């Protein structure tokens, strides 16, 4: 059974940092390109960062230089380090396959990130 479990969200002041984690099970994690997505209230889900199986990364322009995606294949986990957070980045954050290169897995529950001004 495929499962994605996100954690690490919370309430942080503008300019603060959070590190999100996503543990995957039921897939051969190491061969999958993974991504972090976010969905703000009333908005579509968007991809903010992606990492290939080989560790190459890509970011949405809005987060470049502030967010860092990484993975630990031994732990079947992908991370998102978020620095200099902005209030407009308040959203539920999800991980999944990078849908640009593969079909999405069943979505997890996500983790809420709230950035106060």
C-alpha positions as MATLAB code, in Angstrom:
seq = 'XXXXXXXXXXXXXXXXXXXXXXXXXXXXXXXXXXXXXXXXXXXXXXXXXXXXXXXXXXXXXXXXXXXXXXXXXXXXXXXXXXXXXXXXXXXXXXXXXXXXXXXXXXXXXXXXXXXXX';
ca = [
       0.000    0.000    0.000;
       1.443    3.316   -1.084;
       1.567    5.923    1.653;
       3.033    9.408    1.920;
       3.210   10.975    5.377;
       4.192   14.613    5.664;
       5.301   16.261    8.892;
       7.129   19.276   10.231;
       4.652   22.040    9.568;
       3.600   24.597   12.103;
       3.214   28.248   12.909;
       6.199   30.474   12.230;
       6.760   34.200   12.007;
       7.633   35.826    8.730;
      11.324   35.375    8.070;
      11.433   32.151   10.005;
      12.314   28.624    8.945;
      10.772   25.189    8.926;
      11.951   21.791    7.780;
       9.348   19.475    6.341;
       9.713   15.726    6.036;
       7.837   13.202    3.936;
       8.150    9.489    4.551;
       7.155    7.245    1.677;
       6.215    3.587    1.809;
       4.937    1.065   -0.674;
       7.123    2.301   -3.527;
      10.708    1.870   -4.662;
      11.512    5.325   -3.394;
      15.023    5.624   -4.775;
      13.969    5.494   -8.418;
      11.264    8.126   -8.128;
      11.610   11.810   -8.802;
       9.848   13.531   -5.927;
       8.389   16.942   -5.369;
       6.980   19.219   -2.719;
       3.703   20.930   -3.508;
       1.602   23.455   -1.670;
      -2.013   24.487   -1.781;
      -3.210   27.719   -0.279;
      -6.898   28.288    0.476;
      -8.826   28.928   -2.716;
      -5.822   28.244   -4.921;
      -4.611   25.373   -7.020;
      -1.923   23.047   -5.797;
       1.483   24.090   -7.121;
       4.847   22.397   -7.352;
       7.480   24.342   -5.431;
      10.479   22.018   -5.542;
      11.505   18.774   -7.201;
      14.373   16.341   -6.921;
      15.329   13.597   -9.324;
      16.369   10.102   -8.350;
      19.942   11.249   -8.884;
      19.594   14.287   -6.652;
      19.249   17.063   -9.199;
      16.917   19.775   -7.982;
      14.610   22.383   -9.445;
      12.566   25.114   -7.826;
       9.709   27.438   -8.559;
      11.015   30.939   -9.117;
       9.180   32.166   -6.043;
      11.213   29.959   -3.682;
      14.628   29.864   -5.339;
      17.377   30.719   -2.923;
      15.142   30.171    0.113;
      13.927   26.562   -0.115;
      16.076   23.449   -0.390;
      14.781   20.010   -1.292;
      16.781   16.919   -0.397;
      16.278   13.195   -0.058;
      17.547   10.287    1.978;
      16.926    7.117    0.001;
      17.977    4.935    2.917;
      15.099    6.409    4.918;
      12.639    6.701    2.023;
      12.263   10.338    2.981;
      12.267   13.645    1.164;
      12.815   16.939    2.961;
      12.065   20.583    2.333;
      14.077   23.187    4.199;
      12.227   26.487    4.043;
      13.944   29.707    5.045;
      12.830   33.336    5.010;
       9.206   32.307    4.945;
       6.568   34.790    3.841;
       2.927   35.096    4.963;
       1.731   34.357    1.434;
       3.370   30.956    1.718;
       0.801   29.846    4.233;
      -0.569   26.627    2.781;
      -0.860   22.903    3.196;
       2.343   21.323    1.935;
       2.347   17.907    0.300;
       4.929   15.616   -1.194;
       4.389   13.327   -4.152;
       6.101   12.182   -7.273;
       7.202   14.948   -9.574;
       4.143   14.820  -11.806;
       6.160   16.265  -14.662;
       7.824   12.877  -15.005;
       5.353   10.422  -13.500;
       1.836    9.801  -12.313;
       0.922   11.118   -8.905;
       0.719    8.685   -6.026;
      -2.242    8.819   -3.627;
      -1.924   12.142   -1.809;
      -1.147   12.211    1.872;
      -2.790   14.456    4.420;
      -0.210   17.171    4.000;
       1.253   19.370    6.689;
      -0.029   22.846    7.472;
       2.422   25.723    7.326;
       1.209   29.023    8.686;
       3.396   32.106    8.401;
       2.329   35.050   10.510;
       3.180   38.622    9.632;
];
